[in-house]
Amino acid sequence: MSATGPLLIRHEGHTPRERSTCGWRDRLISREDVELNPAAWAHAVDIDGAKLHYHKRSTELYYVLEGGGTVVLDGVEQPVSKGSLVHIPPGVVHGARGKMRVLVVGIPDIAEDDYFEAKEEG
């Protein structure tokens, strides 16, 4: 720990990888880091059709690293591709269509009890 707080360096491939509702994710900063009190969590996610859901407390940032498709925000499809950034405030029903690798940052940590599935439209 430094005078300014804990330092954390992670390398992809050296972190836990797991199935998620959005596809597969590499947990770069996640629940196992709670003792370090990080300001946010970060996952690299291979999205392949993310189910519609929302969070009551957490904000999410999606930064598209590779690929593309659409992000659905409150029923409106928005095209995204490499380099796109999406800000998703609490309460916004969201999901994704297409195949893309996305850096997902949750502020604060998106806890298990802050994930709510929404009805698929159509």
Residue pairs with C-beta under 8 A, 6 or more apart in sequence:
1 7
5 37
6 36
6 37
6 38
8 29
8 33
8 36
8 38
10 28
10 29
12 26
12 28
12 44
13 26
15 26
15 27
15 28
16 26
16 27
16 30
16 32
17 24
17 25
17 26
17 27
18 24
18 25
18 27
20 43
20 45
21 50
21 51
21 53
21 115
21 117
22 45
22 47
22 48
22 49
22 50
22 51
22 96
22 104
23 45
23 46
23 47
23 48
23 49
23 50
24 45
24 46
25 43
25 44
25 45
25 46
25 104
26 43
26 44
26 45
27 41
27 43
28 41
28 42
28 43
28 44
29 38
29 40
29 41
29 42
30 41
30 42
30 43
30 109
31 41
31 109
33 41
34 109
38 109
39 107
39 108
40 105
40 106
40 107
40 108
40 109
41 105
41 106
41 108
41 109
41 110
42 103
42 104
42 105
42 106
43 103
43 104
43 106
44 65
44 101
44 102
44 103
44 104
45 101
45 102
45 103
45 104
46 99
46 100
46 101
47 69
47 96
47 98
47 99
47 100
47 101
47 102
48 99
49 95
49 96
49 97
49 98
50 94
50 95
50 96
50 97
51 95
51 117
51 120
52 72
52 93
52 94
52 95
52 117
52 118
52 119
52 120
52 121
53 93
53 94
53 95
53 115
53 116
53 117
53 118
54 90
54 91
54 92
54 93
54 94
54 116
54 118
55 90
55 91
55 106
55 110
55 114
55 115
55 116
56 90
56 91
56 114
56 116
57 90
57 108
57 111
57 114
58 90
58 106
58 107
58 108
58 109
58 110
58 111
58 114
59 87
59 88
59 89
59 90
59 106
59 107
60 87
60 88
60 94
60 104
60 105
60 106
60 107
60 110
61 85
61 86
61 87
61 88
61 103
61 104
61 105
61 107
62 71
62 80
62 84
62 85
62 86
62 88
62 96
62 102
62 103
62 104
63 84
63 85
63 86
63 102
63 103
63 105
64 80
64 81
64 82
64 83
64 84
64 85
64 100
64 101
64 102
65 82
65 100
65 101
65 102
65 103
66 82
66 100
66 101
67 81
67 82
67 98
67 99
67 100
67 101
68 79
68 80
68 81
68 82
68 84
68 98
68 100
69 79
69 80
69 96
69 97
69 98
69 99
69 100
70 77
70 78
70 79
70 80
70 96
70 97
70 98
71 77
71 78
71 80
71 86
71 94
71 95
71 96
72 78
72 93
72 94
72 95
72 96
72 97
73 86
73 88
73 92
73 93
73 94
74 92
74 93
74 94
75 93
75 121
77 97
78 86
80 86
80 96
80 98
80 100
88 94
93 118
95 118
96 102
